[in-house]
Amino acid sequence: MNAWIAIALTAVGCYGVKLLGLSVPDGVLERPLVRRLAALLPVALLAALTAQQTFATAQRELVLDARAAGVAAAAVALVLRAPFLVVIAVAVVVTAGLRALLG
């Protein structure tokens, strides 16, 4: 398939999804269940993306490496109520340190 056709179809699809979201009646969006789901959906998607990027390889294998240790260190920093930039720095330092030590 030509790349430009794929780009055009993707653009039309994105526009359609956006239009569909704008055409939902206000009464549906004001329901408590919909509001609760809309608030939780970004967190769930980010958690799934983080897990997939941390524990999977391009060959769809489950791995435990320096990335997992970095996420664990970040979780500990979050439990200790460290500021967000400190949490990121801890994860980076632990991941980079383990990669340097292991090869």
VMD Tcl script that builds the backbone (N, CA, C; Angstrom):
set m [mol new atoms 309]
animate dup $m
set s [atomselect $m all]
$s set {name element resname resid chain x y z} {
  {N N MET 1 A 0.839 -1.175 0.000}
  {CA C MET 1 A 0.000 0.000 0.000}
  {C C MET 1 A 0.886 1.242 0.000}
  {N N ASN 2 A 0.499 2.196 -0.740}
  {CA C ASN 2 A 1.241 3.435 -0.814}
  {C C ASN 2 A 1.194 4.144 0.547}
  {N N ALA 3 A 2.303 4.725 0.944}
  {CA C ALA 3 A 2.379 5.383 2.248}
  {C C ALA 3 A 1.409 6.558 2.342}
  {N N TRP 4 A 1.237 7.288 1.240}
  {CA C TRP 4 A 0.344 8.446 1.278}
  {C C TRP 4 A -1.115 8.030 1.436}
  {N N ILE 5 A -1.475 6.892 0.890}
  {CA C ILE 5 A -2.840 6.390 1.078}
  {C C ILE 5 A -3.048 6.031 2.549}
  {N N ALA 6 A -2.059 5.391 3.139}
  {CA C ALA 6 A -2.151 5.040 4.557}
  {C C ALA 6 A -2.245 6.294 5.422}
  {N N ILE 7 A -1.473 7.328 5.101}
  {CA C ILE 7 A -1.524 8.580 5.856}
  {C C ILE 7 A -2.895 9.230 5.712}
  {N N ALA 8 A -3.430 9.250 4.482}
  {CA C ALA 8 A -4.742 9.861 4.248}
  {C C ALA 8 A -5.835 9.098 4.989}
  {N N LEU 9 A -5.798 7.764 4.962}
  {CA C LEU 9 A -6.802 6.973 5.674}
  {C C LEU 9 A -6.710 7.173 7.181}
  {N N THR 10 A -5.505 7.294 7.682}
  {CA C THR 10 A -5.317 7.546 9.107}
  {C C THR 10 A -5.867 8.905 9.491}
  {N N ALA 11 A -5.599 9.912 8.669}
  {CA C ALA 11 A -6.113 11.256 8.950}
  {C C ALA 11 A -7.641 11.271 8.937}
  {N N VAL 12 A -8.245 10.618 7.962}
  {CA C VAL 12 A -9.708 10.557 7.890}
  {C C VAL 12 A -10.261 9.803 9.102}
  {N N GLY 13 A -9.605 8.725 9.485}
  {CA C GLY 13 A -10.045 7.963 10.654}
  {C C GLY 13 A -9.955 8.784 11.938}
  {N N CYS 14 A -8.868 9.520 12.111}
  {CA C CYS 14 A -8.717 10.369 13.295}
  {C C CYS 14 A -9.777 11.458 13.328}
  {N N TYR 15 A -10.048 12.059 12.174}
  {CA C TYR 15 A -11.087 13.081 12.095}
  {C C TYR 15 A -12.442 12.479 12.441}
  {N N GLY 16 A -12.713 11.277 11.952}
  {CA C GLY 16 A -13.986 10.615 12.246}
  {C C GLY 16 A -14.160 10.320 13.722}
  {N N VAL 17 A -13.097 9.872 14.371}
  {CA C VAL 17 A -13.172 9.592 15.803}
  {C C VAL 17 A -13.409 10.880 16.573}
  {N N LYS 18 A -12.721 11.941 16.185}
  {CA C LYS 18 A -12.909 13.236 16.843}
  {C C LYS 18 A -14.338 13.740 16.644}
  {N N LEU 19 A -14.867 13.610 15.435}
  {CA C LEU 19 A -16.231 14.038 15.139}
  {C C LEU 19 A -17.249 13.208 15.925}
  {N N LEU 20 A -16.987 11.926 16.045}
  {CA C LEU 20 A -17.874 11.060 16.818}
  {C C LEU 20 A -17.910 11.494 18.280}
  {N N GLY 21 A -16.748 11.829 18.825}
  {CA C GLY 21 A -16.692 12.290 20.210}
  {C C GLY 21 A -17.422 13.598 20.426}
  {N N LEU 22 A -17.366 14.491 19.441}
  {CA C LEU 22 A -18.052 15.775 19.566}
  {C C LEU 22 A -19.549 15.663 19.376}
  {N N SER 23 A -20.000 14.590 18.745}
  {CA C SER 23 A -21.428 14.441 18.471}
  {C C SER 23 A -22.175 13.668 19.562}
  {N N VAL 24 A -21.497 13.256 20.607}
  {CA C VAL 24 A -22.147 12.562 21.717}
  {C C VAL 24 A -22.990 13.573 22.488}
  {N N PRO 25 A -24.239 13.257 22.801}
  {CA C PRO 25 A -25.105 14.198 23.536}
  {C C PRO 25 A -24.544 14.517 24.925}
  {N N ASP 26 A -24.795 15.740 25.384}
  {CA C ASP 26 A -24.295 16.170 26.697}
  {C C ASP 26 A -24.820 15.307 27.830}
  {N N GLY 27 A -26.033 14.807 27.694}
  {CA C GLY 27 A -26.612 13.979 28.750}
  {C C GLY 27 A -25.816 12.714 29.002}
  {N N VAL 28 A -25.252 12.158 27.961}
  {CA C VAL 28 A -24.438 10.950 28.112}
  {C C VAL 28 A -23.139 11.272 28.846}
  {N N LEU 29 A -22.539 12.405 28.519}
  {CA C LEU 29 A -21.258 12.780 29.120}
  {C C LEU 29 A -21.381 13.190 30.581}
  {N N GLU 30 A -22.575 13.559 31.028}
  {CA C GLU 30 A -22.771 14.000 32.409}
  {C C GLU 30 A -23.072 12.858 33.369}
  {N N ARG 31 A -23.240 11.637 32.868}
  {CA C ARG 31 A -23.516 10.501 33.747}
  {C C ARG 31 A -22.301 10.222 34.635}
  {N N PRO 32 A -22.534 9.880 35.908}
  {CA C PRO 32 A -21.417 9.636 36.835}
  {C C PRO 32 A -20.481 8.508 36.378}
  {N N LEU 33 A -21.046 7.441 35.824}
  {CA C LEU 33 A -20.206 6.330 35.374}
  {C C LEU 33 A -19.279 6.764 34.240}
  {N N VAL 34 A -19.803 7.527 33.307}
  {CA C VAL 34 A -18.986 7.999 32.181}
  {C C VAL 34 A -17.891 8.940 32.676}
  {N N ARG 35 A -18.224 9.813 33.613}
  {CA C ARG 35 A -17.220 10.737 34.161}
  {C C ARG 35 A -16.104 9.973 34.889}
  {N N ARG 36 A -16.505 8.959 35.658}
  {CA C ARG 36 A -15.519 8.164 36.395}
  {C C ARG 36 A -14.609 7.401 35.438}
  {N N LEU 37 A -15.202 6.811 34.404}
  {CA C LEU 37 A -14.397 6.081 33.416}
  {C C LEU 37 A -13.473 7.018 32.651}
  {N N ALA 38 A -13.954 8.190 32.306}
  {CA C ALA 38 A -13.128 9.155 31.580}
  {C C ALA 38 A -11.953 9.626 32.434}
  {N N ALA 39 A -12.142 9.695 33.743}
  {CA C ALA 39 A -11.055 10.105 34.625}
  {C C ALA 39 A -10.017 8.994 34.794}
  {N N LEU 40 A -10.454 7.733 34.768}
  {CA C LEU 40 A -9.542 6.617 35.008}
  {C C LEU 40 A -8.858 6.097 33.749}
  {N N LEU 41 A -9.418 6.355 32.593}
  {CA C LEU 41 A -8.887 5.802 31.349}
  {C C LEU 41 A -7.450 6.235 31.046}
  {N N PRO 42 A -7.087 7.505 31.171}
  {CA C PRO 42 A -5.689 7.870 30.890}
  {C C PRO 42 A -4.687 7.183 31.813}
  {N N VAL 43 A -5.044 7.022 33.082}
  {CA C VAL 43 A -4.150 6.354 34.029}
  {C C VAL 43 A -3.958 4.893 33.641}
  {N N ALA 44 A -5.043 4.224 33.268}
  {CA C ALA 44 A -4.959 2.817 32.871}
  {C C ALA 44 A -4.127 2.653 31.599}
  {N N LEU 45 A -4.320 3.528 30.631}
  {CA C LEU 45 A -3.542 3.447 29.390}
  {C C LEU 45 A -2.062 3.694 29.640}
  {N N LEU 46 A -1.744 4.672 30.482}
  {CA C LEU 46 A -0.338 4.951 30.791}
  {C C LEU 46 A 0.297 3.788 31.544}
  {N N ALA 47 A -0.440 3.175 32.462}
  {CA C ALA 47 A 0.085 2.020 33.192}
  {C C ALA 47 A 0.337 0.843 32.254}
  {N N ALA 48 A -0.581 0.614 31.328}
  {CA C ALA 48 A -0.398 -0.478 30.369}
  {C C ALA 48 A 0.799 -0.220 29.460}
  {N N LEU 49 A 0.956 0.998 29.008}
  {CA C LEU 49 A 2.097 1.340 28.162}
  {C C LEU 49 A 3.412 1.189 28.919}
  {N N THR 50 A 3.441 1.625 30.159}
  {CA C THR 50 A 4.645 1.489 30.983}
  {C C THR 50 A 4.996 0.020 31.190}
  {N N ALA 51 A 4.009 -0.798 31.495}
  {CA C ALA 51 A 4.262 -2.224 31.705}
  {C C ALA 51 A 4.768 -2.882 30.431}
  {N N GLN 52 A 4.159 -2.544 29.308}
  {CA C GLN 52 A 4.579 -3.151 28.039}
  {C C GLN 52 A 6.002 -2.737 27.679}
  {N N GLN 53 A 6.342 -1.480 27.877}
  {CA C GLN 53 A 7.677 -1.008 27.536}
  {C C GLN 53 A 8.732 -1.509 28.526}
  {N N THR 54 A 8.323 -1.823 29.747}
  {CA C THR 54 A 9.274 -2.259 30.772}
  {C C THR 54 A 9.557 -3.753 30.700}
  {N N PHE 55 A 8.542 -4.547 30.469}
  {CA C PHE 55 A 8.685 -5.998 30.611}
  {C C PHE 55 A 8.631 -6.776 29.301}
  {N N ALA 56 A 8.619 -6.108 28.158}
  {CA C ALA 56 A 8.528 -6.818 26.886}
  {C C ALA 56 A 9.673 -6.418 25.961}
  {N N THR 57 A 9.976 -7.312 25.017}
  {CA C THR 57 A 10.974 -7.021 23.999}
  {C C THR 57 A 10.275 -6.946 22.649}
  {N N ALA 58 A 11.028 -6.607 21.622}
  {CA C ALA 58 A 10.461 -6.536 20.273}
  {C C ALA 58 A 10.002 -7.911 19.797}
  {N N GLN 59 A 10.582 -8.968 20.353}
  {CA C GLN 59 A 10.205 -10.331 19.966}
  {C C GLN 59 A 9.043 -10.855 20.811}
  {N N ARG 60 A 8.372 -9.970 21.550}
  {CA C ARG 60 A 7.224 -10.316 22.390}
  {C C ARG 60 A 7.573 -11.341 23.455}
  {N N GLU 61 A 8.694 -11.136 24.092}
  {CA C GLU 61 A 9.121 -11.997 25.190}
  {C C GLU 61 A 9.078 -11.200 26.480}
  {N N LEU 62 A 8.795 -11.897 27.572}
  {CA C LEU 62 A 8.803 -11.286 28.889}
  {C C LEU 62 A 10.234 -11.262 29.420}
  {N N VAL 63 A 10.695 -10.088 29.849}
  {CA C VAL 63 A 12.059 -9.960 30.352}
  {C C VAL 63 A 12.066 -9.175 31.657}
  {N N LEU 64 A 13.043 -9.494 32.483}
  {CA C LEU 64 A 13.332 -8.705 33.675}
  {C C LEU 64 A 14.771 -8.228 33.545}
  {N N ASP 65 A 14.929 -6.938 33.315}
  {CA C ASP 65 A 16.271 -6.387 33.153}
  {C C ASP 65 A 16.372 -5.071 33.914}
  {N N ALA 66 A 17.282 -4.235 33.513}
  {CA C ALA 66 A 17.531 -2.976 34.214}
  {C C ALA 66 A 16.311 -2.057 34.189}
  {N N ARG 67 A 15.492 -2.166 33.158}
  {CA C ARG 67 A 14.284 -1.328 33.091}
  {C C ARG 67 A 13.343 -1.626 34.255}
  {N N ALA 68 A 13.183 -2.901 34.575}
  {CA C ALA 68 A 12.308 -3.278 35.685}
  {C C ALA 68 A 12.845 -2.749 37.010}
  {N N ALA 69 A 14.151 -2.802 37.178}
  {CA C ALA 69 A 14.757 -2.262 38.399}
  {C C ALA 69 A 14.550 -0.752 38.481}
  {N N GLY 70 A 14.626 -0.063 37.356}
  {CA C GLY 70 A 14.387 1.374 37.339}
  {C C GLY 70 A 12.961 1.720 37.720}
  {N N VAL 71 A 12.008 0.951 37.208}
  {CA C VAL 71 A 10.605 1.184 37.561}
  {C C VAL 71 A 10.380 0.884 39.040}
  {N N ALA 72 A 10.996 -0.161 39.544}
  {CA C ALA 72 A 10.862 -0.492 40.968}
  {C C ALA 72 A 11.457 0.622 41.836}
  {N N ALA 73 A 12.603 1.142 41.440}
  {CA C ALA 73 A 13.218 2.238 42.192}
  {C C ALA 73 A 12.337 3.486 42.151}
  {N N ALA 74 A 11.718 3.739 41.006}
  {CA C ALA 74 A 10.801 4.878 40.903}
  {C C ALA 74 A 9.587 4.676 41.805}
  {N N ALA 75 A 9.097 3.449 41.885}
  {CA C ALA 75 A 7.957 3.165 42.757}
  {C C ALA 75 A 8.316 3.416 44.224}
  {N N VAL 76 A 9.517 3.024 44.614}
  {CA C VAL 76 A 9.968 3.281 45.981}
  {C C VAL 76 A 10.062 4.782 46.238}
  {N N ALA 77 A 10.587 5.518 45.270}
  {CA C ALA 77 A 10.683 6.975 45.420}
  {C C ALA 77 A 9.291 7.602 45.527}
  {N N LEU 78 A 8.321 7.065 44.786}
  {CA C LEU 78 A 6.949 7.578 44.888}
  {C C LEU 78 A 6.353 7.292 46.257}
  {N N VAL 79 A 6.611 6.092 46.780}
  {CA C VAL 79 A 6.096 5.748 48.108}
  {C C VAL 79 A 6.689 6.677 49.162}
  {N N LEU 80 A 7.949 7.066 48.960}
  {CA C LEU 80 A 8.603 7.989 49.890}
  {C C LEU 80 A 8.223 9.447 49.633}
  {N N ARG 81 A 7.296 9.664 48.698}
  {CA C ARG 81 A 6.763 10.988 48.359}
  {C C ARG 81 A 7.824 11.952 47.831}
  {N N ALA 82 A 8.705 11.442 47.006}
  {CA C ALA 82 A 9.712 12.286 46.366}
  {C C ALA 82 A 9.050 13.108 45.260}
  {N N PRO 83 A 9.602 14.282 44.962}
  {CA C PRO 83 A 9.069 15.076 43.840}
  {C C PRO 83 A 9.224 14.319 42.521}
  {N N PHE 84 A 8.390 14.681 41.556}
  {CA C PHE 84 A 8.345 13.946 40.289}
  {C C PHE 84 A 9.702 13.904 39.600}
  {N N LEU 85 A 10.409 15.015 39.539}
  {CA C LEU 85 A 11.716 15.022 38.871}
  {C C LEU 85 A 12.723 14.134 39.595}
  {N N VAL 86 A 12.611 14.036 40.894}
  {CA C VAL 86 A 13.493 13.140 41.653}
  {C C VAL 86 A 13.151 11.687 41.328}
  {N N VAL 87 A 11.868 11.381 41.204}
  {CA C VAL 87 A 11.436 10.019 40.845}
  {C C VAL 87 A 12.030 9.629 39.494}
  {N N ILE 88 A 11.934 10.532 38.516}
  {CA C ILE 88 A 12.486 10.262 37.185}
  {C C ILE 88 A 14.004 10.089 37.270}
  {N N ALA 89 A 14.660 10.955 38.026}
  {CA C ALA 89 A 16.122 10.874 38.157}
  {C C ALA 89 A 16.538 9.550 38.803}
  {N N VAL 90 A 15.819 9.119 39.813}
  {CA C VAL 90 A 16.131 7.844 40.475}
  {C C VAL 90 A 15.999 6.692 39.484}
  {N N ALA 91 A 14.922 6.693 38.712}
  {CA C ALA 91 A 14.726 5.629 37.723}
  {C C ALA 91 A 15.837 5.621 36.689}
  {N N VAL 92 A 16.222 6.794 36.217}
  {CA C VAL 92 A 17.288 6.884 35.208}
  {C C VAL 92 A 18.621 6.414 35.775}
  {N N VAL 93 A 18.950 6.854 36.968}
  {CA C VAL 93 A 20.243 6.491 37.569}
  {C C VAL 93 A 20.318 4.989 37.836}
  {N N VAL 94 A 19.251 4.409 38.367}
  {CA C VAL 94 A 19.256 2.971 38.656}
  {C C VAL 94 A 19.346 2.164 37.363}
  {N N THR 95 A 18.557 2.544 36.365}
  {CA C THR 95 A 18.593 1.822 35.087}
  {C C THR 95 A 19.951 1.934 34.419}
  {N N ALA 96 A 20.498 3.143 34.346}
  {CA C ALA 96 A 21.798 3.343 33.715}
  {C C ALA 96 A 22.903 2.644 34.497}
  {N N GLY 97 A 22.828 2.697 35.813}
  {CA C GLY 97 A 23.838 2.040 36.628}
  {C C GLY 97 A 23.849 0.533 36.439}
  {N N LEU 98 A 22.674 -0.071 36.416}
  {CA C LEU 98 A 22.607 -1.525 36.207}
  {C C LEU 98 A 23.060 -1.907 34.804}
  {N N ARG 99 A 22.698 -1.113 33.809}
  {CA C ARG 99 A 23.162 -1.419 32.462}
  {C C ARG 99 A 24.673 -1.310 32.359}
  {N N ALA 100 A 25.263 -0.345 33.045}
  {CA C ALA 100 A 26.721 -0.201 33.029}
  {C C ALA 100 A 27.390 -1.373 33.741}
  {N N LEU 101 A 26.805 -1.815 34.868}
  {CA C LEU 101 A 27.383 -2.924 35.619}
  {C C LEU 101 A 27.257 -4.255 34.898}
  {N N LEU 102 A 26.121 -4.456 34.214}
  {CA C LEU 102 A 25.848 -5.745 33.596}
  {C C LEU 102 A 26.372 -5.860 32.176}
  {N N GLY 103 A 26.817 -4.797 31.633}
  {CA C GLY 103 A 27.442 -4.988 30.345}
  {C C GLY 103 A 27.028 -4.074 29.297}
}
mol reanalyze $m
mol bondsrecalc $m
mol representation Tube
mol addrep $m
